[in-house]
Amino acid sequence: MVTTAKFAENRDVLQNISWHTFKAMLADMGSERNKRLIAATRAFRTWVRQQMSIAGQ
């Protein structure tokens, strides 16, 4: 599950993942991980909005 906290900046919290999984995700993202995380977060939020819109119809 991903939770978005309300701060001066946006933060997403990954819950119920192991440390091993987290480290593997960072390794997969490489040195450009900050840009990739920002893009992935935006894409995920867009997907969630779309799913909520579909469910509300």
Phi, psi and omega in degrees: 000145177245130179243133177259123179266151180265102176228181176300333175238158180279136176226138176245137182248123175272124181249151176062039171240150181280161176299321178300315179296317180298314179296322178295321178298315179297318179296319179296328182281338177069200186287343179264024188300326181298312179296320180292320179295319178297314180296318180294321179296316179297317180296319180295316179298320177298316180298316180299316179300318179297317180294320179293324179294316179297316181294330181279351182279000000 
